[in-house]
Amino acid sequence: MTDAPSAAGSHPDHLAPDTVVVAAGRPERTHDAPVNPPVVLSSTFIGRGEVVHGDRAYGRYSNPSWDPFEETLAELEGSGLPALVFASGLAAVSAAMSLLPPGGVLVMPQHSYQGSLAVAEQLAARGALTLRTVEIADTEAVKAQLAGAGMLWLESPTNPMLEIAELQVLAEAAHAAGALVVADNTFSTPLGQRPLESGVDVVVHSVTKYLAGHSDVVLGAVVTPDEELRARLVEHRSLHGAIAGPFETWLALRGVRTMALRIERSQATAALLAERLLGHPAIEAVRYPGLPQDPGHERAKAQMDGFGSIVAIVIKGGAEAADMVVEALRLWVPATSLGGVESLIERRRRHVNEPASVPQGLLRLSVGIENAEDLWADLAQALEKAQA
Ligand SMILES: *Cc1c(COP(=O)(O)O)cnc(C)c1O
């Protein structure tokens, strides 16, 4: 055999993550093959006789368009089993929560993504689980809540307070208590931290954010190296039907190709802006794990490969002053969400469900890839206007 094609998506082992984002999930290297995976628009797949495990069979069970994205994300998170793509981040969150046995105890950060908290609260309200919310940066306080827990939910950095959880210590403590450990790795991305390496069992993503990266697709994913857990998640996806569209998944993989470059840029700008915002007369507090004086700095330095591109600032004068800053901005886009190429800003308490412990004047900045000085100039003029 002289010109046997290499396996689909195969490439040399031990590539750096910023190569994996480009090289993984490619079609077979055969003559005239496309460089990019195709979008497969088919609701059903040809088959005769009994449907056996691994058959595509039907579009709610699988789609060839999912595979390259699922392989790429698995490789980035360090899982030997393909990820599972879902219709949205919240569909992925719901699937992961379904791994908690009925009536089990779910321990969750009080500053979790509000949609995840809302799902947990709704399940708790109908008796499907018992919810214990915790201050996730306070390791001892979390440990104290783990007795009898069925699942520990981790988010680090948290949204929007950017608290840092001690991933490995908490995962060990949760396992000792007999709980499964799930981490929402949306904020950090696998380029910033790989929770599976810290002993976490299941990682969830809102692919909508940094992975897709262009604010043009809503998508989610779950990653686990555990065969049994993965089989249950596959079943959940197939039966509940929150499946990803082939084109959305293709867009997400296209976004992943530039993720390393995007984050390199946005992270450097976030660090610069956080530094300049610190001590600004219009600002009461700046939260960014990359700032040496940030309460989460040492922990973030120990467990992350980068401090991320989200900065939280608390404007003096509360909601009214913070809204004035947002109004005065011309380049920063006033919108929810994060992780896109364009810089977004939002006063989080404008959402009625946002926890009351989030300050009224807190603005969450999702730093994009624009010129750093242009972003700073816009912020500086808006802060000045709000002060006047
Ligand atoms: C946006 C987000 C989600 C929800 O994802 P969707 O794609 O909007 O459904 C979950 N977790 C975090 C941390 C998020 O930022």
The ligand as a Gaussian input file, in Angstrom:
#p B3LYP/6-31G(d) Opt

LIG

0 1
 C      -23.419000      31.959000      27.857000
 C      -23.059000      30.991000      28.922000
 C      -23.792000      29.808000      29.114000
 C      -25.015000      29.478000      28.292000
 O      -24.693000      29.239000      26.973000
 P      -25.686000      29.529000      25.720000
 O      -24.859000      29.155000      24.564000
 O      -26.086000      30.963000      25.796000
 O      -26.882000      28.641000      25.913000
 C      -23.361000      28.931000      30.102000
 N      -22.290000      29.202000      30.871000
 C      -21.572000      30.333000      30.730000
 C      -20.406000      30.583000      31.613000
 C      -21.933000      31.264000      29.751000
 O      -21.217000      32.389000      29.623000

